[in-house]
Amino acid sequence: LITVIMAAPDAKSRNADAVTLLNYGFGQCHLYSDSNEDKLSSLEVEKGIEEYVGITYESPFSYLSTDGSDPSGIEKKIQLPEVASAPIKKGDVAGKAVYLLNGKEVGSVNILYMDDIKAATYKDYFLRALQFFLT
């Protein structure tokens, strides 16, 4: 925060006014942060050589409320597809975590795939069926 005091009679009153404004401003600011360390379950993969793919958050999330509202009421909603379709590249966006405050979106963080998954071919399906019958 930056304060600008104009037309103050002297430096002492200018500093006192600046301190008052800064105290008010910092009293109105509240920081919410989510380190996104919770474990996300793997997504099922269709038409791929692997059955599941891991997912992870792209980054932590932080939100600075400057209007005096309490950000402790922020809720996180995960938006992911039911299944992922191969081919999948590591680092591609799988979905996102949306952060809502009083029903209004205040931010989001992408959820990324952790592995490369190639599309399955007829040979892969044949070997999978053969392995099923042999075990």
N, CA, C and O atoms as CSV, one atom per row, in Angstrom:
chain,resi,resn,atom,element,x,y,z
A,1,LEU,N,N,0.837,-1.179,0.000
A,1,LEU,CA,C,0.000,0.000,0.000
A,1,LEU,C,C,0.881,1.241,0.000
A,1,LEU,O,O,1.966,1.251,0.580
A,2,ILE,N,N,0.401,2.272,-0.652
A,2,ILE,CA,C,1.110,3.544,-0.722
A,2,ILE,C,C,0.153,4.639,-0.271
A,2,ILE,O,O,-1.005,4.669,-0.687
A,3,THR,N,N,0.632,5.524,0.567
A,3,THR,CA,C,-0.187,6.657,0.983
A,3,THR,C,C,0.429,7.945,0.473
A,3,THR,O,O,1.649,8.085,0.398
A,4,VAL,N,N,-0.437,8.878,0.126
A,4,VAL,CA,C,-0.009,10.208,-0.303
A,4,VAL,C,C,-0.817,11.215,0.508
A,4,VAL,O,O,-2.046,11.236,0.439
A,5,ILE,N,N,-0.137,12.027,1.256
A,5,ILE,CA,C,-0.783,13.048,2.075
A,5,ILE,C,C,-0.418,14.401,1.483
A,5,ILE,O,O,0.759,14.741,1.356
A,6,MET,N,N,-1.433,15.161,1.125
A,6,MET,CA,C,-1.192,16.470,0.523
A,6,MET,C,C,-1.760,17.560,1.439
A,6,MET,O,O,-2.757,17.346,2.127
A,7,ALA,N,N,-1.131,18.698,1.438
A,7,ALA,CA,C,-1.572,19.896,2.166
A,7,ALA,C,C,-1.585,19.688,3.679
A,7,ALA,O,O,-2.440,20.230,4.379
A,8,ALA,N,N,-0.640,18.906,4.175
A,8,ALA,CA,C,-0.503,18.770,5.626
A,8,ALA,C,C,0.321,19.952,6.139
A,8,ALA,O,O,1.237,20.409,5.454
A,9,PRO,N,N,0.004,20.448,7.336
A,9,PRO,CA,C,0.708,21.624,7.838
A,9,PRO,C,C,2.195,21.380,8.121
A,9,PRO,O,O,3.012,22.286,7.959
A,10,ASP,N,N,2.550,20.156,8.543
A,10,ASP,CA,C,3.955,19.877,8.824
A,10,ASP,C,C,4.228,18.384,8.654
A,10,ASP,O,O,3.301,17.604,8.433
A,11,ALA,N,N,5.501,17.984,8.757
A,11,ALA,CA,C,5.903,16.591,8.548
A,11,ALA,C,C,5.332,15.668,9.616
A,11,ALA,O,O,5.010,14.517,9.319
A,12,LYS,N,N,5.201,16.135,10.831
A,12,LYS,CA,C,4.694,15.302,11.921
A,12,LYS,C,C,3.236,14.914,11.678
A,12,LYS,O,O,2.880,13.748,11.850
A,13,SER,N,N,2.399,15.845,11.291
A,13,SER,CA,C,0.996,15.518,11.025
A,13,SER,C,C,0.870,14.704,9.732
A,13,SER,O,O,-0.018,13.858,9.622
A,14,ARG,N,N,1.744,14.950,8.761
A,14,ARG,CA,C,1.736,14.175,7.516
A,14,ARG,C,C,2.049,12.710,7.822
A,14,ARG,O,O,1.383,11.817,7.298
A,15,ASN,N,N,3.053,12.451,8.662
A,15,ASN,CA,C,3.398,11.078,9.041
A,15,ASN,C,C,2.277,10.423,9.843
A,15,ASN,O,O,1.991,9.241,9.650
A,16,ALA,N,N,1.646,11.168,10.730
A,16,ALA,CA,C,0.539,10.614,11.523
A,16,ALA,C,C,-0.630,10.237,10.620
A,16,ALA,O,O,-1.246,9.188,10.809
A,17,ASP,N,N,-0.940,11.082,9.644
A,17,ASP,CA,C,-2.016,10.766,8.705
A,17,ASP,C,C,-1.666,9.552,7.850
A,17,ASP,O,O,-2.530,8.720,7.575
A,18,ALA,N,N,-0.406,9.443,7.426
A,18,ALA,CA,C,0.024,8.296,6.629
A,18,ALA,C,C,-0.083,7.005,7.422
A,18,ALA,O,O,-0.523,5.985,6.891
A,19,VAL,N,N,0.315,7.038,8.692
A,19,VAL,CA,C,0.207,5.850,9.551
A,19,VAL,C,C,-1.251,5.455,9.718
A,19,VAL,O,O,-1.576,4.269,9.662
A,20,THR,N,N,-2.127,6.417,9.919
A,20,THR,CA,C,-3.557,6.136,10.064
A,20,THR,C,C,-4.115,5.479,8.803
A,20,THR,O,O,-4.855,4.499,8.890
A,21,LEU,N,N,-3.766,6.010,7.637
A,21,LEU,CA,C,-4.236,5.425,6.380
A,21,LEU,C,C,-3.694,4.015,6.162
A,21,LEU,O,O,-4.431,3.125,5.737
A,22,LEU,N,N,-2.408,3.808,6.449
A,22,LEU,CA,C,-1.822,2.477,6.284
A,22,LEU,C,C,-2.452,1.468,7.238
A,22,LEU,O,O,-2.724,0.336,6.841
A,23,ASN,N,N,-2.685,1.856,8.478
A,23,ASN,CA,C,-3.343,0.958,9.429
A,23,ASN,C,C,-4.732,0.570,8.944
A,23,ASN,O,O,-5.132,-0.589,9.048
A,24,TYR,N,N,-5.462,1.541,8.417
A,24,TYR,CA,C,-6.796,1.251,7.885
A,24,TYR,C,C,-6.695,0.298,6.693
A,24,TYR,O,O,-7.435,-0.683,6.616
A,25,GLY,N,N,-5.791,0.585,5.775
A,25,GLY,CA,C,-5.646,-0.242,4.575
A,25,GLY,C,C,-5.255,-1.672,4.895
A,25,GLY,O,O,-5.838,-2.614,4.359
A,26,PHE,N,N,-4.259,-1.840,5.777
A,26,PHE,CA,C,-3.846,-3.193,6.142
A,26,PHE,C,C,-4.920,-3.911,6.947
A,26,PHE,O,O,-4.987,-5.140,6.923
A,27,GLY,N,N,-5.746,-3.177,7.648
A,27,GLY,CA,C,-6.866,-3.790,8.371
A,27,GLY,C,C,-7.936,-4.319,7.436
A,27,GLY,O,O,-8.689,-5.219,7.810
A,28,GLN,N,N,-8.020,-3.778,6.226
A,28,GLN,CA,C,-9.008,-4.211,5.242
A,28,GLN,C,C,-8.526,-5.373,4.378
A,28,GLN,O,O,-9.334,-6.030,3.722
A,29,CYS,N,N,-7.245,-5.628,4.371
A,29,CYS,CA,C,-6.671,-6.673,3.521
A,29,CYS,C,C,-6.589,-7.999,4.275
A,29,CYS,O,O,-6.147,-8.056,5.422
A,30,HIS,N,N,-7.028,-9.062,3.599
A,30,HIS,CA,C,-6.952,-10.418,4.154
A,30,HIS,C,C,-6.446,-11.341,3.052
A,30,HIS,O,O,-6.900,-11.272,1.910
A,31,LEU,N,N,-5.501,-12.203,3.409
A,31,LEU,CA,C,-4.895,-13.110,2.436
A,31,LEU,C,C,-5.397,-14.526,2.653
A,31,LEU,O,O,-5.408,-15.024,3.778
A,32,TYR,N,N,-5.813,-15.173,1.569
A,32,TYR,CA,C,-6.184,-16.589,1.574
A,32,TYR,C,C,-5.169,-17.316,0.705
A,32,TYR,O,O,-4.857,-16.863,-0.396
A,33,SER,N,N,-4.658,-18.427,1.185
A,33,SER,CA,C,-3.737,-19.215,0.361
A,33,SER,C,C,-4.034,-20.693,0.513
A,33,SER,O,O,-4.405,-21.162,1.589
A,34,ASP,N,N,-3.866,-21.413,-0.570
A,34,ASP,CA,C,-4.054,-22.861,-0.608
A,34,ASP,C,C,-2.829,-23.434,-1.301
A,34,ASP,O,O,-2.597,-23.165,-2.480
A,35,SER,N,N,-2.051,-24.215,-0.581
A,35,SER,CA,C,-0.815,-24.757,-1.144
A,35,SER,C,C,-1.077,-25.908,-2.115
A,35,SER,O,O,-0.154,-26.373,-2.783
A,36,ASN,N,N,-2.314,-26.368,-2.198
A,36,ASN,CA,C,-2.717,-27.441,-3.116
A,36,ASN,C,C,-1.854,-28.683,-2.956
A,36,ASN,O,O,-1.354,-29.240,-3.934
A,37,GLU,N,N,-1.690,-29.105,-1.719
A,37,GLU,CA,C,-0.907,-30.302,-1.445
A,37,GLU,C,C,-1.777,-31.542,-1.272
A,37,GLU,O,O,-1.259,-32.636,-1.052
A,38,ASP,N,N,-3.103,-31.377,-1.372
A,38,ASP,CA,C,-3.970,-32.543,-1.245
A,38,ASP,C,C,-3.800,-33.443,-2.475
A,38,ASP,O,O,-3.585,-32.964,-3.589
A,39,LYS,N,N,-3.898,-34.728,-2.248
A,39,LYS,CA,C,-3.666,-35.729,-3.298
A,39,LYS,C,C,-4.906,-35.853,-4.171
A,39,LYS,O,O,-6.019,-36.018,-3.670
A,40,LEU,N,N,-4.704,-35.772,-5.465
A,40,LEU,CA,C,-5.786,-35.966,-6.426
A,40,LEU,C,C,-5.754,-37.409,-6.910
A,40,LEU,O,O,-4.683,-37.954,-7.176
A,41,SER,N,N,-6.924,-38.029,-7.023
A,41,SER,CA,C,-6.971,-39.409,-7.499
A,41,SER,C,C,-6.742,-39.452,-9.003
A,41,SER,O,O,-7.025,-38.484,-9.709
A,42,SER,N,N,-6.238,-40.558,-9.480
A,42,SER,CA,C,-5.941,-40.723,-10.901
A,42,SER,C,C,-7.222,-40.730,-11.724
A,42,SER,O,O,-8.295,-41.078,-11.232
A,43,LEU,N,N,-7.087,-40.340,-12.981
A,43,LEU,CA,C,-8.208,-40.371,-13.917
A,43,LEU,C,C,-8.141,-41.637,-14.751
A,43,LEU,O,O,-7.059,-42.079,-15.136
A,44,GLU,N,N,-9.290,-42.213,-15.026
A,44,GLU,CA,C,-9.355,-43.365,-15.907
A,44,GLU,C,C,-9.096,-42.901,-17.336
A,44,GLU,O,O,-9.560,-41.839,-17.752
A,45,VAL,N,N,-8.345,-43.718,-18.084
A,45,VAL,CA,C,-8.004,-43.390,-19.471
A,45,VAL,C,C,-8.709,-44.368,-20.393
A,45,VAL,O,O,-8.647,-45.581,-20.197
A,46,GLU,N,N,-9.385,-43.821,-21.407
A,46,GLU,CA,C,-9.995,-44.687,-22.415
A,46,GLU,C,C,-9.162,-44.632,-23.687
A,46,GLU,O,O,-8.613,-43.590,-24.044
A,47,LYS,N,N,-9.079,-45.766,-24.358
A,47,LYS,CA,C,-8.346,-45.896,-25.622
A,47,LYS,C,C,-6.850,-45.654,-25.463
A,47,LYS,O,O,-6.191,-45.209,-26.402
A,48,GLY,N,N,-6.311,-45.944,-24.284
A,48,GLY,CA,C,-4.891,-45.741,-24.043
A,48,GLY,C,C,-4.195,-47.030,-23.665
A,48,GLY,O,O,-4.848,-48.018,-23.329
A,49,ILE,N,N,-2.845,-47.027,-23.719
A,49,ILE,CA,C,-2.096,-48.225,-23.345
A,49,ILE,C,C,-2.041,-48.381,-21.826
A,49,ILE,O,O,-1.750,-49.470,-21.331
A,50,GLU,N,N,-2.312,-47.320,-21.089
A,50,GLU,CA,C,-2.411,-47.377,-19.631
A,50,GLU,C,C,-3.875,-47.174,-19.244
A,50,GLU,O,O,-4.634,-46.539,-19.976
A,51,GLU,N,N,-4.268,-47.720,-18.086
A,51,GLU,CA,C,-5.659,-47.599,-17.660
A,51,GLU,C,C,-5.926,-46.325,-16.867
A,51,GLU,O,O,-7.052,-45.830,-16.849
A,52,TYR,N,N,-4.890,-45.789,-16.210
A,52,TYR,CA,C,-5.055,-44.592,-15.377
A,52,TYR,C,C,-3.897,-43.627,-15.605
A,52,TYR,O,O,-2.797,-44.029,-15.986
A,53,VAL,N,N,-4.168,-42.342,-15.361
A,53,VAL,CA,C,-3.137,-41.315,-15.462
A,53,VAL,C,C,-3.207,-40.442,-14.208
A,53,VAL,O,O,-4.291,-40.087,-13.746
A,54,GLY,N,N,-2.045,-40.105,-13.672
A,54,GLY,CA,C,-1.980,-39.245,-12.498
A,54,GLY,C,C,-2.203,-37.784,-12.877
A,54,GLY,O,O,-1.912,-37.368,-13.999
A,55,ILE,N,N,-2.721,-37.017,-11.925
A,55,ILE,CA,C,-2.946,-35.586,-12.141
A,55,ILE,C,C,-2.430,-34.808,-10.938
A,55,ILE,O,O,-2.353,-35.339,-9.830
A,56,THR,N,N,-2.078,-33.549,-11.165
A,56,THR,CA,C,-1.552,-32.707,-10.100
A,56,THR,C,C,-1.906,-31.251,-10.376
A,56,THR,O,O,-2.234,-30.883,-11.504
A,57,TYR,N,N,-1.837,-30.433,-9.336
A,57,TYR,CA,C,-2.092,-29.000,-9.484
A,57,TYR,C,C,-0.909,-28.328,-10.169
A,57,TYR,O,O,0.240,-28.733,-9.991
A,58,GLU,N,N,-1.205,-27.295,-10.954
A,58,GLU,CA,C,-0.156,-26.547,-11.630
A,58,GLU,C,C,0.636,-25.683,-10.650
A,58,GLU,O,O,1.850,-25.534,-10.795
A,59,SER,N,N,-0.042,-25.117,-9.657
A,59,SER,CA,C,0.617,-24.203,-8.721
A,59,SER,C,C,-0.257,-24.011,-7.486
A,59,SER,O,O,-1.418,-24.419,-7.480
A,60,PRO,N,N,0.290,-23.394,-6.444
A,60,PRO,CA,C,-0.547,-23.000,-5.302
A,60,PRO,C,C,-1.479,-21.858,-5.709
A,60,PRO,O,O,-1.316,-21.265,-6.775
A,61,PHE,N,N,-2.455,-21.556,-4.853
A,61,PHE,CA,C,-3.410,-20.480,-5.119
A,61,PHE,C,C,-3.382,-19.497,-3.962
A,61,PHE,O,O,-3.307,-19.894,-2.800
A,62,SER,N,N,-3.443,-18.206,-4.288
A,62,SER,CA,C,-3.580,-17.191,-3.243
A,62,SER,C,C,-4.517,-16.097,-3.734
A,62,SER,O,O,-4.582,-15.793,-4.925
A,63,TYR,N,N,-5.242,-15.512,-2.779
A,63,TYR,CA,C,-6.220,-14.469,-3.084
A,63,TYR,C,C,-6.126,-13.402,-2.000
A,63,TYR,O,O,-6.153,-13.714,-0.809
A,64,LEU,N,N,-6.017,-12.157,-2.409
A,64,LEU,CA,C,-5.946,-11.039,-1.488
A,64,LEU,C,C,-7.260,-10.279,-1.542
A,64,LEU,O,O,-7.608,-9.693,-2.567
A,65,SER,N,N,-7.982,-10.292,-0.441
A,65,SER,CA,C,-9.241,-9.555,-0.334
A,65,SER,C,C,-8.922,-8.149,0.155
A,65,SER,O,O,-8.341,-7.974,1.227
A,66,THR,N,N,-9.303,-7.149,-0.633
A,66,THR,CA,C,-9.029,-5.762,-0.264
A,66,THR,C,C,-10.285,-4.991,0.120
A,66,THR,O,O,-10.217,-3.794,0.399
A,67,ASP,N,N,-11.425,-5.665,0.136
A,67,ASP,CA,C,-12.673,-4.970,0.459
A,67,ASP,C,C,-13.150,-5.248,1.887
A,67,ASP,O,O,-14.271,-4.891,2.248
A,68,GLY,N,N,-12.315,-5.872,2.681
A,68,GLY,CA,C,-12.669,-6.141,4.072
A,68,GLY,C,C,-13.425,-7.440,4.276
A,68,GLY,O,O,-13.691,-7.817,5.417
A,69,SER,N,N,-13.782,-8.141,3.192
A,69,SER,CA,C,-14.516,-9.402,3.339
A,69,SER,C,C,-13.580,-10.494,3.857
A,69,SER,O,O,-12.367,-10.443,3.652
A,70,ASP,N,N,-14.165,-11.474,4.525
A,70,ASP,CA,C,-13.390,-12.563,5.120
A,70,ASP,C,C,-13.210,-13.678,4.092
A,70,ASP,O,O,-14.197,-14.302,3.702
A,71,PRO,N,N,-11.988,-13.948,3.642
A,71,PRO,CA,C,-11.778,-14.988,2.626
A,71,PRO,C,C,-11.780,-16.406,3.186
A,71,PRO,O,O,-11.557,-17.353,2.431
A,72,SER,N,N,-12.022,-16.585,4.475
A,72,SER,CA,C,-12.034,-17.944,5.024
A,72,SER,C,C,-13.233,-18.742,4.507
A,72,SER,O,O,-13.273,-19.963,4.659
A,73,GLY,N,N,-14.213,-18.062,3.896
A,73,GLY,CA,C,-15.369,-18.741,3.327
A,73,GLY,C,C,-15.162,-19.216,1.909
A,73,GLY,O,O,-16.106,-19.675,1.266
A,74,ILE,N,N,-13.940,-19.113,1.407
A,74,ILE,CA,C,-13.661,-19.560,0.039
A,74,ILE,C,C,-13.775,-21.075,-0.016
A,74,ILE,O,O,-13.254,-21.785,0.843
A,75,GLU,N,N,-14.472,-21.560,-1.054
A,75,GLU,CA,C,-14.579,-22.996,-1.259
A,75,GLU,C,C,-13.948,-23.375,-2.595
A,75,GLU,O,O,-13.995,-22.616,-3.562
A,76,LYS,N,N,-13.354,-24.577,-2.623
A,76,LYS,CA,C,-12.666,-25.064,-3.820
A,76,LYS,C,C,-13.520,-26.140,-4.467
A,76,LYS,O,O,-13.947,-27.092,-3.812
A,77,LYS,N,N,-13.766,-25.976,-5.769
A,77,LYS,CA,C,-14.503,-26.977,-6.550
A,77,LYS,C,C,-13.568,-27.504,-7.636
A,77,LYS,O,O,-12.966,-26.735,-8.385
A,78,ILE,N,N,-13.461,-28.826,-7.703
A,78,ILE,CA,C,-12.614,-29.476,-8.703
A,78,ILE,C,C,-13.463,-29.793,-9.929
A,78,ILE,O,O,-14.514,-30.424,-9.819
A,79,GLN,N,N,-13.003,-29.354,-11.088
A,79,GLN,CA,C,-13.704,-29.617,-12.348
A,79,GLN,C,C,-12.817,-30.500,-13.215
A,79,GLN,O,O,-11.825,-30.045,-13.785
A,80,LEU,N,N,-13.198,-31.783,-13.304
A,80,LEU,CA,C,-12.452,-32.766,-14.078
A,80,LEU,C,C,-13.405,-33.602,-14.905
A,80,LEU,O,O,-14.561,-33.771,-14.516
A,81,PRO,N,N,-12.953,-34.136,-16.049
A,81,PRO,CA,C,-13.802,-35.046,-16.819
A,81,PRO,C,C,-13.901,-36.399,-16.104
A,81,PRO,O,O,-13.069,-36.725,-15.257
A,82,GLU,N,N,-14.913,-37.167,-16.449
A,82,GLU,CA,C,-15.079,-38.517,-15.876
A,82,GLU,C,C,-13.906,-39.414,-16.283
A,82,GLU,O,O,-13.330,-40.116,-15.452
A,83,VAL,N,N,-13.563,-39.379,-17.578
A,83,VAL,CA,C,-12.448,-40.163,-18.101
A,83,VAL,C,C,-11.639,-39.286,-19.048
A,83,VAL,O,O,-12.153,-38.324,-19.621
A,84,ALA,N,N,-10.373,-39.633,-19.201
A,84,ALA,CA,C,-9.492,-38.941,-20.142
A,84,ALA,C,C,-9.343,-39.815,-21.382
A,84,ALA,O,O,-9.366,-41.042,-21.283
A,85,SER,N,N,-9.194,-39.210,-22.515
A,85,SER,CA,C,-9.070,-39.943,-23.763
A,85,SER,C,C,-7.633,-39.838,-24.288
A,85,SER,O,O,-7.082,-38.743,-24.404
A,86,ALA,N,N,-7.041,-40.982,-24.601
A,86,ALA,CA,C,-5.671,-41.023,-25.117
A,86,ALA,C,C,-5.664,-40.540,-26.559
A,86,ALA,O,O,-6.675,-40.692,-27.246
A,87,PRO,N,N,-4.592,-39.977,-27.040
A,87,PRO,CA,C,-3.294,-39.785,-26.413
A,87,PRO,C,C,-3.287,-38.582,-25.470
A,87,PRO,O,O,-4.017,-37.610,-25.663
A,88,ILE,N,N,-2.439,-38.682,-24.444
A,88,ILE,CA,C,-2.314,-37.640,-23.424
A,88,ILE,C,C,-0.848,-37.250,-23.328
A,88,ILE,O,O,0.036,-38.107,-23.319
A,89,LYS,N,N,-0.599,-35.948,-23.257
A,89,LYS,CA,C,0.767,-35.453,-23.087
A,89,LYS,C,C,0.945,-34.934,-21.665
A,89,LYS,O,O,0.057,-34.287,-21.110
A,90,LYS,N,N,2.095,-35.226,-21.092
A,90,LYS,CA,C,2.431,-34.740,-19.761
A,90,LYS,C,C,2.408,-33.211,-19.765
A,90,LYS,O,O,2.996,-32.583,-20.646
A,91,GLY,N,N,1.734,-32.616,-18.789
A,91,GLY,CA,C,1.667,-31.161,-18.690
A,91,GLY,C,C,0.449,-30.547,-19.347
A,91,GLY,O,O,0.192,-29.357,-19.167
A,92,ASP,N,N,-0.317,-31.335,-20.114
A,92,ASP,CA,C,-1.556,-30.811,-20.690
A,92,ASP,C,C,-2.587,-30.598,-19.585
A,92,ASP,O,O,-2.529,-31.242,-18.537
A,93,VAL,N,N,-3.519,-29.701,-19.826
A,93,VAL,CA,C,-4.539,-29.371,-18.832
A,93,VAL,C,C,-5.620,-30.449,-18.815
A,93,VAL,O,O,-6.226,-30.749,-19.843
A,94,ALA,N,N,-5.855,-31.029,-17.632
A,94,ALA,CA,C,-6.895,-32.039,-17.459
A,94,ALA,C,C,-8.198,-31.402,-16.981
A,94,ALA,O,O,-9.284,-31.866,-17.329
A,95,GLY,N,N,-8.090,-30.353,-16.192
A,95,GLY,CA,C,-9.249,-29.670,-15.627
A,95,GLY,C,C,-8.768,-28.482,-14.825
A,95,GLY,O,O,-7.685,-27.952,-15.075
A,96,LYS,N,N,-9.576,-28.059,-13.854
A,96,LYS,CA,C,-9.137,-26.941,-13.023
A,96,LYS,C,C,-9.818,-26.979,-11.664
A,96,LYS,O,O,-10.879,-27.578,-11.489
A,97,ALA,N,N,-9.175,-26.323,-10.712
A,97,ALA,CA,C,-9.730,-26.110,-9.385
A,97,ALA,C,C,-10.222,-24.661,-9.356
A,97,ALA,O,O,-9.441,-23.728,-9.540
A,98,VAL,N,N,-11.518,-24.485,-9.123
A,98,VAL,CA,C,-12.121,-23.155,-9.131
A,98,VAL,C,C,-12.384,-22.750,-7.685
A,98,VAL,O,O,-12.904,-23.541,-6.898
A,99,TYR,N,N,-12.024,-21.519,-7.340
A,99,TYR,CA,C,-12.208,-20.994,-5.991
A,99,TYR,C,C,-13.355,-19.988,-6.008
A,99,TYR,O,O,-13.359,-19.033,-6.786
A,100,LEU,N,N,-14.332,-20.229,-5.125
A,100,LEU,CA,C,-15.536,-19.401,-5.066
A,100,LEU,C,C,-15.657,-18.726,-3.707
A,100,LEU,O,O,-15.426,-19.347,-2.670
A,101,LEU,N,N,-16.023,-17.448,-3.725
A,101,LEU,CA,C,-16.314,-16.696,-2.504
A,101,LEU,C,C,-17.714,-16.135,-2.645
A,101,LEU,O,O,-17.974,-15.292,-3.504
A,102,ASN,N,N,-18.622,-16.610,-1.791
A,102,ASN,CA,C,-20.039,-16.224,-1.850
A,102,ASN,C,C,-20.636,-16.503,-3.226
A,102,ASN,O,O,-21.418,-15.703,-3.740
A,103,GLY,N,N,-20.268,-17.633,-3.819
A,103,GLY,CA,C,-20.798,-18.035,-5.110
A,103,GLY,C,C,-20.149,-17.370,-6.306
A,103,GLY,O,O,-20.510,-17.679,-7.442
A,104,LYS,N,N,-19.211,-16.473,-6.093
A,104,LYS,CA,C,-18.536,-15.755,-7.181
A,104,LYS,C,C,-17.111,-16.279,-7.323
A,104,LYS,O,O,-16.391,-16.418,-6.333
A,105,GLU,N,N,-16.708,-16.569,-8.559
A,105,GLU,CA,C,-15.366,-17.081,-8.807
A,105,GLU,C,C,-14.321,-15.994,-8.557
A,105,GLU,O,O,-14.400,-14.895,-9.106
A,106,VAL,N,N,-13.338,-16.329,-7.712
A,106,VAL,CA,C,-12.264,-15.384,-7.414
A,106,VAL,C,C,-10.930,-15.829,-8.007
A,106,VAL,O,O,-9.947,-15.090,-7.950
A,107,GLY,N,N,-10.894,-17.032,-8.575
A,107,GLY,CA,C,-9.672,-17.509,-9.202
A,107,GLY,C,C,-9.737,-18.991,-9.495
A,107,GLY,O,O,-10.693,-19.670,-9.121
A,108,SER,N,N,-8.716,-19.486,-10.166
A,108,SER,CA,C,-8.650,-20.913,-10.482
A,108,SER,C,C,-7.199,-21.323,-10.696
A,108,SER,O,O,-6.324,-20.491,-10.932
A,109,VAL,N,N,-6.969,-22.632,-10.607
A,109,VAL,CA,C,-5.651,-23.221,-10.846
A,109,VAL,C,C,-5.856,-24.421,-11.762
A,109,VAL,O,O,-6.742,-25.241,-11.526
A,110,ASN,N,N,-5.043,-24.525,-12.802
A,110,ASN,CA,C,-5.129,-25.657,-13.717
A,110,ASN,C,C,-4.689,-26.942,-13.034
A,110,ASN,O,O,-3.830,-26.934,-12.151
A,111,ILE,N,N,-5.294,-28.049,-13.458
A,111,ILE,CA,C,-4.888,-29.383,-13.031
A,111,ILE,C,C,-4.293,-30.058,-14.257
A,111,ILE,O,O,-4.920,-30.109,-15.315
A,112,LEU,N,N,-3.067,-30.581,-14.105
A,112,LEU,CA,C,-2.300,-31.098,-15.238
A,112,LEU,C,C,-2.111,-32.604,-15.164
A,112,LEU,O,O,-2.116,-33.198,-14.086
A,113,TYR,N,N,-1.943,-33.215,-16.352
A,113,TYR,CA,C,-1.596,-34.636,-16.423
A,113,TYR,C,C,-0.134,-34.813,-16.026
A,113,TYR,O,O,0.707,-33.972,-16.344
A,114,MET,N,N,0.169,-35.912,-15.330
A,114,MET,CA,C,1.527,-36.162,-14.851
A,114,MET,C,C,2.341,-37.078,-15.772
A,114,MET,O,O,3.561,-37.171,-15.629
A,115,ASP,N,N,1.673,-37.755,-16.715
A,115,ASP,CA,C,2.368,-38.732,-17.558
A,115,ASP,C,C,1.923,-38.613,-19.012
A,115,ASP,O,O,0.861,-38.072,-19.319
A,116,ASP,N,N,2.774,-39.139,-19.900
A,116,ASP,CA,C,2.399,-39.304,-21.306
A,116,ASP,C,C,1.706,-40.653,-21.443
A,116,ASP,O,O,2.191,-41.656,-20.918
A,117,ILE,N,N,0.587,-40.684,-22.139
A,117,ILE,CA,C,-0.139,-41.942,-22.398
A,117,ILE,C,C,-0.384,-42.012,-23.901
A,117,ILE,O,O,-1.027,-41.133,-24.474
A,118,LYS,N,N,0.129,-43.060,-24.530
A,118,LYS,CA,C,-0.080,-43.244,-25.961
A,118,LYS,C,C,-1.427,-43.914,-26.206
A,118,LYS,O,O,-1.953,-44.620,-25.346
A,119,ALA,N,N,-1.965,-43.682,-27.380
A,119,ALA,CA,C,-3.216,-44.333,-27.769
A,119,ALA,C,C,-2.945,-45.813,-28.027
A,119,ALA,O,O,-1.914,-46.176,-28.592
A,120,ALA,N,N,-3.872,-46.650,-27.612
A,120,ALA,CA,C,-3.721,-48.091,-27.796
A,120,ALA,C,C,-4.029,-48.473,-29.239
A,120,ALA,O,O,-4.881,-47.873,-29.894
A,121,THR,N,N,-3.317,-49.481,-29.710
A,121,THR,CA,C,-3.549,-50.005,-31.063
A,121,THR,C,C,-4.207,-51.371,-30.934
A,121,THR,O,O,-4.378,-51.879,-29.826
A,122,TYR,N,N,-4.575,-51.964,-32.063
A,122,TYR,CA,C,-5.176,-53.298,-32.043
A,122,TYR,C,C,-4.249,-54.308,-31.395
A,122,TYR,O,O,-4.701,-55.212,-30.692
A,123,LYS,N,N,-2.954,-54.159,-31.627
A,123,LYS,CA,C,-1.972,-55.066,-31.023
A,123,LYS,C,C,-2.035,-54.983,-29.499
A,123,LYS,O,O,-1.975,-56.011,-28.824
A,124,ASP,N,N,-2.154,-53.773,-28.950
A,124,ASP,CA,C,-2.240,-53.605,-27.491
A,124,ASP,C,C,-3.493,-54.285,-26.938
A,124,ASP,O,O,-3.435,-54.950,-25.904
A,125,TYR,N,N,-4.620,-54.118,-27.624
A,125,TYR,CA,C,-5.866,-54.754,-27.177
A,125,TYR,C,C,-5.771,-56.276,-27.271
A,125,TYR,O,O,-6.265,-56.981,-26.392
A,126,PHE,N,N,-5.136,-56.788,-28.335
A,126,PHE,CA,C,-4.968,-58.225,-28.488
A,126,PHE,C,C,-4.104,-58.790,-27.365
A,126,PHE,O,O,-4.444,-59.816,-26.777
A,127,LEU,N,N,-2.986,-58.123,-27.064
A,127,LEU,CA,C,-2.105,-58.592,-25.991
A,127,LEU,C,C,-2.805,-58.515,-24.629
A,127,LEU,O,O,-2.598,-59.379,-23.776
A,128,ARG,N,N,-3.613,-57.508,-24.428
A,128,ARG,CA,C,-4.357,-57.369,-23.173
A,128,ARG,C,C,-5.370,-58.513,-23.030
A,128,ARG,O,O,-5.510,-59.085,-21.949
A,129,ALA,N,N,-6.071,-58.844,-24.113
A,129,ALA,CA,C,-7.046,-59.945,-24.085
A,129,ALA,C,C,-6.338,-61.278,-23.886
A,129,ALA,O,O,-6.814,-62.128,-23.133
A,130,LEU,N,N,-5.214,-61.465,-24.550
A,130,LEU,CA,C,-4.447,-62.698,-24.406
A,130,LEU,C,C,-3.960,-62.865,-22.969
A,130,LEU,O,O,-4.027,-63.959,-22.409
A,131,GLN,N,N,-3.477,-61.793,-22.383
A,131,GLN,CA,C,-3.003,-61.833,-20.998
A,131,GLN,C,C,-4.165,-62.154,-20.038
A,131,GLN,O,O,-3.976,-62.859,-19.047
A,132,PHE,N,N,-5.349,-61.637,-20.335
A,132,PHE,CA,C,-6.520,-61.903,-19.502
A,132,PHE,C,C,-6.857,-63.399,-19.495
A,132,PHE,O,O,-7.164,-63.965,-18.446
A,133,PHE,N,N,-6.798,-64.027,-20.660
A,133,PHE,CA,C,-7.164,-65.444,-20.754
A,133,PHE,C,C,-6.070,-66.376,-20.233
A,133,PHE,O,O,-6.356,-67.505,-19.834
A,134,LEU,N,N,-4.834,-65.914,-20.236
A,134,LEU,CA,C,-3.732,-66.750,-19.775
A,134,LEU,C,C,-3.522,-66.661,-18.257
A,134,LEU,O,O,-2.856,-67.518,-17.677
A,135,THR,N,N,-4.071,-65.654,-17.624
A,135,THR,CA,C,-3.875,-65.560,-16.171
A,135,THR,C,C,-5.107,-65.913,-15.402
A,135,THR,O,O,-5.097,-65.881,-14.172
